[in-house]
Every structure is written in C-alpha cells, then in structure tokens.
Amino acid sequence: MTVKSQATPLPQDIKMAIRQLKQQLRQQIGDVDALFAKICSRIEKSIEDAKADELKTGSAWPSITLQQIANNAVSNETRDHIKQRGCLVVKQQFSHEQALAWDKSMLDYLDANDFDKQYRGPGDNFFGSLDASRPEIYPIYWSQAQMQARQSDAMNQVQSFLNRLWRFESEGKQWFDPDVSVIYPDRIRRRLPGTTSKGLGAHTDSGALERWLLPAYQKVFASVFSGDIDAYDPWNAAYRTEVNEYDVPDTTKCSVFRTFQGWTALSDMIPGQGLLHVVPVPEAMAYVLLRPLLSDVPDDELCGVAPGKVLPISEKWHPHLIKGLSSIPALEAGDSVWWHCDVIHSVAPVENQQGWGNVMYIPAAPLCEKNLAYAHLVAKALEQGRSPGDFPPENYEAEWKGRFTLADLNLNGKRALGLA
C-alpha cells in the first residue's frame, strides 16, 4: 500500500510569515501584556502546588498501578490530578522480572548482531542547539523486547486509559478511537553505569514552528490566540489529528498524533541519576505561545524556535517555566512514565551514574486517519527490517537475526498496524 507523505512544505520566507502572524495575533488579542500576566499567574500557582507536593511526598508526579487501571479503580479525583499535572507513573506495568528479561534479551540482540561494530553515530541533529550531551540513544526498533511490549495487553490497557483522559469527541466529530493505539516504533536508551552526561535541555516535541504557523495548530490553540484564555483546554483533541509537521529534509519528525509520550523502564532508577524532568502544567503551552508576542522579542523570531528542531524552553525566554521542572520519582524496572504531548520535559545531568539507565520509548498514539496512514508505513518497515519513516534511514536491522517479524504479531499488534 502506498501512503503519501503527510508532511507540509515550509513557508518560503519564514521570517516574513512570523512577522505577519505576530501582527495578526496582537490585533486579535489586544492587550498582550495583560493576557500574558494572567497566564503567568496561573502557571506560577500550578507550579507552586506541584513543588509543595514534591516536598511533601517526594514527587509532583501522580502514581497509579496497572491493577488499578485493569480493575477500573482509578478514582475521578486521581484522574483530575493526572490531568492537572499532565504526567503520571504507572507502577509495575510489567513485572520486574519481565522488564529485566527484556533488558537482557535486548543486550543479547545487539551483541548477536555486532551492533557496536556497525554503529555509525547519530543520524540527525534533532535536538538543535539545546544544552545536551546526546543520551545513549540506539536506533533500534524491531527487537523482540520492544515489539512484545508494544503489542502487550498491559500496554493496550494503559494506552486506552491515557487516551480516555482526553476529550476525543467535540465539534461534532470523534477525533480518534481511544481503545486502539497504533504502534509507533521509537528507539531505546542504554546508559551505562559510570556515565557522565550534561543531559538534555528543556523542550517540547510534536512541532515547534508548526505550533504558530500551521492552520490546524491555529485551530487547536484558537482560544489562546484570540485572548480567551479561560476557554483553553489542553485536553481537547479537536484538530490535533489534522496537524502535519513541516517537511524538513534529513530531520527526525513525528507523523502521528500522540496523546502522551512515554517510556518503559528496563532498569531500576534513583533520583539524582540523570532522570526525566517535566514542568507538570499542560497549560504552560499557552505561556510558550504568547511569549514571542511580547515587545522584547524581535518581530521575526519565536524565542529560539527553528524548523525541524524541537521547541526549546530556556531561562532567557521562559524563566517561570524553568523553575517548574520536577523529577520523576524513583522507578523500578517495569514501571512506565507518561507525559502529555504539550508538556515541557528535559533530562537532568549526571556525573558517574550509579546503575544502568535503560528504557524503551513507547508513546500512546490513538487510532485516527492520520495515525493509521503512518501505521501502514510502519508495517512495511517491520516487514523489511528498515528504520521507520520518521527516523533517519540507518536500517541496521534489515539483515539482523532474531528480529521481530510480521509473523510474530498477535491480535493487538495486527490491529495496531491496521492489519486486522
């Protein structure tokens, strides 16, 4: 099956497009300074509450168990707390033993296929100018461990729970099927004990320049851009499934709508060891969108945003948000962590890391027309053992032994690739 690329061409004159957009938005909003002050006050209060929880309980992150999800035993109060923070930990989504076994099988898979001798280094520069020493990200997609986790009943249950936190019916339309998530193959991280790393600077994914210039995103954030901040709902899925990122050659992009980004731990992790941090305020995207409209930002700039890169969050332009970064709690192998697709996140620096830091990146990407189109491309990549279309075509696994194949798909996997 042939599926056309969903990416959108860049404007020929980006600076002109930015200047015109800013002029339009300032006219729509009126008193930009007053609106920005209003959203700042709200976000500062939310960050203050999160930091108070961090001091009281050790973490600003809500935490639930797979058993609670499976038994439909997550209270409305907890659901509201998760939506307030935009992030959560699912304890023992997989058993400790299963996660450690997957970690070993991953290492065996890499060793059996001489990955260390084949590896040619990073295939892109997706993180742009962020303060970063690139984490140990391996461009591996088709291991038994990764695919078994992706098509498991446990993953399906968690993704369905996460998708249903969203308002997926609005504007007279159902934007996605919450109970089926497509397989979005992403990479793995293997960070060795003793690692020293600068981490990764604060940012958001799922579009940078796009969040201002694309018509679909302008609909997503229409209330922010019109100045009606009280109507802004970061959990309303309307029009998000119609966003297609700009077509920037030789860069990593995302061709699906993810309700949540996430990863599953394959090793135990303790605080202070280069862990994930987030600003636990989904509404903070309103701050990010309005910030370039203030008078101290040049008229043809968007606070460091560049085509084909992640959206950077910095002390220079976003000091209120940087103060809100909050670490995940201690994790055991088999736990998973999840954060709303608009949530700002970073990886903390570490010196002489104690223990491993191994994860599989697996998001929640609910079934919709946009995501199904990419799922068909994923099925073809799986069949050939090639890198998925959103990533550089390194294709390490094409001839590897022991990789997952179409014949290994269960019913969940077939549904998640549009094959059943």
Secondary structure, DSSP 8 states (H G I E B T S, - for coil): -------B---S-HHHHHHHHHHHHHHHHS-HHHHHHHHHHHHHHHHHHHHHHHHHHS-SS-EEEHHHHHTT---HHHHHHHHHHTEEEEETSS-HHHHHHHHHHHHHHHHHTTHHHH----S--TTTTSSB----EE-----HHHHHHHTSHHHHHHHHHHHTTSB-EETTEE--EEEEE------EEEE-TT--B--EEEEE-S-STHHHH-HHHHHHTHHHHHT-GGG--TTB-TTGGG---B--TTS----S--SEEEEEESS-B-TTSS-EEE---TTHHHHHHHGGGSTTS-TT--TT--TTS-EE--TTT-HHHHTT-EE---B-TT-EEEEETT--EEE--BSS--S-EEEEE--B-EE-HHHHHHHHHHHHHHHHT---TTS----GGGG-TT---GGG--HHHHHHTT--
